[in-house]
Amino acid sequence: MGRVRIVTDSSAQFLDATVIDRYQIEVVPLTVSLPTRSFREGIDLDFEAFLRSVASQRAPARLEAPSSEAFANLYTRLNHEADHIISIHLSSGLGAVWENARQGARTLLGRCEIEVIDSLTTSAGLAMLVEEAGRAAAAGASFEEIVHRVRGMVSRMYSVFYVGSFEYLRHNNLISEAQAMLGSMLDIKPVLTIEEGALFRSKRCAPTCRPLTAWSSSSSSSAISTSWLFCSTRHIPPSRPAFCASGLRSSSPSASFRSRSTAPA
């Protein structure tokens, strides 16, 4: 049984960033393109700096996937120290990362066994999959066992996002310009879900409402075994993460729970 290395991309937002070094996870950076300049996410700027940069710009940021050549170069380097590589990435429905990783993996066909997995999610959901893969690899699980475990988790992931602005949805063609204008006029905020790897509007509520309530009352919340909560307090009161955490715990009392809040200046 050979050594297994885990690869992901910077769209994964870890609640505990120390797991990256602990499990020797390789994180390939996406490029964040703003009107004035571009950054490699996680290298030229961290997540909090990314939020500050986006907030200071009138136009929404654009994320660009790493090239297939970047993946091929990484896989070639890892092939010198590992027999197997498991590469877990941003949903193929949200960007070209997974497809570029697949193309990069083809250049090592016959030299290294590489499994490129479409997470069908992003952010903390992707990080959850990657952390589990890293933990399993560190515990000595085989390549096949890790792939089976991660693919099993993919089908059971459920992600919900509360968005502070309609502009990002309009920029990514998820809503029309008229819908964005109407939502802003009525001070309505959307709740989004990821279904089969694609982003969808789920519910709508005003800022004074409690966006978690609709999700907590859904039938899926009672079946959750693990919950991660990732909050930025730029668009919500500082007290809201604690409220959300309380709602998650009460809706799924038997689930394990972890959270992280960011408060960019």
C-alpha positions in Angstrom: 0.0 0.0 0.0 1.7 3.2 -1.2 1.6 6.7 0.2 -1.5 8.8 -0.7 -1.3 12.6 -1.1 -4.4 14.9 -1.0 -4.8 17.9 -3.3 -7.5 20.6 -3.4 -8.0 24.2 -4.5 -8.3 27.5 -2.6 -12.1 27.6 -2.8 -12.0 25.2 0.2 -12.4 27.2 3.4 -11.1 25.3 6.4 -12.5 26.0 9.8 -9.1 25.0 11.2 -6.3 25.9 8.7 -3.7 23.8 10.6 -5.1 20.7 9.0 -3.4 21.7 5.7 0.1 21.2 7.3 -1.0 18.4 9.6 -2.2 16.2 6.7 0.2 17.7 4.1 -2.6 18.8 1.9 -1.6 20.6 -1.3 -3.8 23.7 -2.1 -3.7 25.0 -5.7 -4.6 28.7 -5.7 -7.4 30.2 -7.8 -6.8 33.6 -9.2 -9.0 36.4 -7.9 -9.4 39.1 -10.7 -10.5 42.6 -9.7 -10.8 45.6 -11.9 -7.4 46.9 -10.8 -5.3 43.8 -10.3 -5.3 40.0 -9.8 -4.3 37.9 -6.8 -3.5 34.2 -6.2 -5.9 33.3 -3.4 -4.2 32.1 -0.3 -0.8 33.2 -1.5 -1.0 36.9 -2.4 -3.9 37.4 -0.1 -5.7 35.4 2.6 -9.5 35.0 2.9 -10.0 38.1 5.1 -7.9 40.2 2.7 -10.0 38.8 -0.1 -13.2 40.0 1.6 -11.7 43.5 2.1 -10.6 43.7 -1.5 -14.0 42.7 -2.9 -15.8 45.1 -0.6 -13.7 48.0 -1.8 -14.5 47.4 -5.5 -17.6 48.4 -7.4 -17.4 45.5 -9.7 -17.7 41.9 -8.3 -14.6 39.8 -8.3 -14.0 37.0 -10.8 -12.4 33.7 -9.9 -10.2 32.0 -12.5 -9.3 28.3 -12.3 -5.7 27.1 -12.2 -4.6 25.9 -15.6 -4.3 22.2 -16.5 -0.5 22.8 -16.7 -0.4 24.0 -13.1 -2.1 20.7 -12.1 0.2 18.6 -14.2 3.3 20.2 -12.7 2.0 19.7 -9.2 1.0 16.0 -9.9 4.5 15.4 -11.4 6.2 16.8 -8.3 4.0 14.7 -5.9 4.6 11.6 -8.0 8.2 11.6 -6.8 7.0 11.1 -3.2 3.6 9.4 -3.5 2.1 6.4 -5.3 -1.4 7.8 -5.4 -3.0 11.2 -5.5 -6.6 12.2 -4.6 -7.5 15.6 -6.0 -10.8 17.0 -4.6 -12.1 20.2 -6.1 -14.7 22.9 -6.5 -18.0 21.7 -8.1 -17.7 21.4 -11.8 -21.0 23.3 -12.0 -19.3 26.4 -10.5 -16.1 26.6 -12.4 -13.4 24.9 -14.5 -11.2 23.7 -11.7 -12.3 20.1 -11.8 -12.0 19.8 -15.6 -8.5 21.4 -15.6 -7.4 19.0 -12.8 -8.7 16.1 -14.9 -6.7 17.3 -17.9 -3.6 17.7 -15.8 -4.0 14.2 -14.4 -4.1 12.7 -17.9 -0.5 13.8 -18.5 0.6 11.2 -15.8 -1.5 8.4 -17.1 0.3 5.1 -16.5 2.9 6.7 -14.2 0.7 7.6 -11.2 -2.8 6.7 -10.1 -4.7 10.0 -9.7 -8.4 10.2 -8.7 -9.9 13.6 -9.5 -13.2 14.0 -7.5 -15.9 16.6 -8.2 -17.0 17.7 -4.8 -20.3 19.1 -6.1 -19.9 21.8 -3.5 -17.5 24.6 -2.4 -16.1 26.5 0.6 -16.6 24.8 4.0 -18.3 21.8 2.3 -15.3 21.1 0.1 -12.9 21.6 3.1 -14.9 19.0 5.0 -14.3 16.4 2.3 -10.6 17.3 2.0 -10.1 17.2 5.8 -11.7 13.7 6.0 -9.5 12.5 3.1 -6.4 13.8 4.8 -7.3 12.3 8.1 -7.9 8.9 6.5 -4.6 9.1 4.6 -2.7 9.9 7.8 -4.4 7.0 9.5 -3.1 4.6 6.8 -6.3 4.0 4.8 -5.7 2.7 1.3 -6.2 4.8 -1.9 -9.4 2.8 -2.7 -10.8 3.2 0.9 -10.3 7.0 0.8 -11.8 7.5 -2.6 -14.8 5.4 -1.5 -15.2 7.4 1.7 -15.0 10.8 0.0 -17.4 9.8 -2.8 -19.9 8.6 -0.2 -19.7 11.9 1.6 -20.2 13.9 -1.6 -23.7 12.5 -2.0 -24.6 13.5 1.5 -23.4 17.1 1.5 -25.8 19.9 1.9 -24.7 23.6 1.7 -26.7 26.7 2.4 -25.5 30.3 1.8 -27.0 33.6 3.0 -25.9 36.3 0.6 -25.5 40.0 1.5 -25.9 41.4 -2.0 -27.8 40.6 -5.1 -25.0 42.0 -7.3 -22.9 38.8 -7.1 -25.8 36.7 -8.2 -26.5 39.0 -11.1 -22.9 39.1 -12.1 -22.9 35.3 -12.3 -26.2 35.2 -14.2 -28.1 33.5 -11.4 -30.7 36.2 -11.5 -31.8 38.9 -14.0 -30.9 42.6 -13.6 -34.6 43.3 -13.0 -34.7 40.7 -10.1 -31.5 42.2 -8.6 -32.9 45.7 -8.7 -36.3 44.7 -7.2 -34.6 42.7 -4.5 -32.4 45.6 -3.6 -35.3 48.0 -3.5 -37.3 45.7 -1.2 -34.2 45.0 1.0 -34.6 41.3 0.4 -31.7 38.9 0.9 -31.5 35.5 -0.8 -30.7 32.1 0.7 -28.9 29.9 -1.7 -28.3 26.1 -1.8 -26.0 23.9 -3.9 -28.0 21.1 -5.6 -26.2 18.5 -7.7 -23.2 20.8 -7.9 -25.1 23.9 -9.1 -26.1 27.1 -7.2 -29.8 27.8 -6.8 -31.9 30.4 -5.0 -33.8 28.7 -2.3 -35.6 31.1 0.0 -35.8 34.8 0.5 -35.9 36.9 3.6 -35.3 40.5 4.8 -32.2 41.2 6.9 -34.5 41.6 10.0 -35.7 38.0 9.5 -33.8 34.9 10.6 -32.5 33.2 7.4 -31.6 30.1 9.3 -35.1 29.4 10.4 -36.3 28.3 7.0 -33.4 25.9 6.7 -33.7 24.6 10.2 -37.3 23.7 9.7 -36.6 21.7 6.5 -36.8 17.9 6.6 -33.1 17.6 5.8 -31.9 19.3 8.9 -32.9 16.5 11.2 -30.7 14.0 9.3 -27.5 16.0 9.7 -24.6 14.2 11.5 -22.0 17.0 11.1 -22.5 20.8 10.8 -19.9 23.5 9.9 -20.9 27.2 10.1 -18.7 29.8 8.3 -19.7 33.4 8.8 -18.4 36.8 7.7 -19.8 39.6 9.9 -19.3 42.3 7.2 -23.0 42.0 6.2 -24.5 40.7 9.5 -24.4 41.8 13.1 -21.6 40.4 15.2 -24.1 38.6 17.3 -25.6 36.7 14.4 -23.0 33.8 14.2 -23.8 32.8 17.8 -27.5 32.9 16.9 -26.9 30.7 13.8 -24.9 28.3 15.9 -27.7 28.0 18.4 -30.2 27.3 15.6 -28.0 24.6 14.1 -27.5 22.9 17.4 -31.2 22.9 18.3 -32.3 21.6 14.8 -29.7 18.8 14.9 -28.9 18.1 18.5 -27.1 14.9 17.8 -24.8 16.4 15.2 -21.2 17.4 15.8 -20.7 21.1 15.3 -17.8 23.5 14.4 -17.8 27.1 13.4 -15.6 30.0 12.3 -16.3 33.7 12.0 -14.4 36.4 10.1 -14.6 40.1 10.6 -12.7 41.9 7.9 -11.9 45.5 8.7 
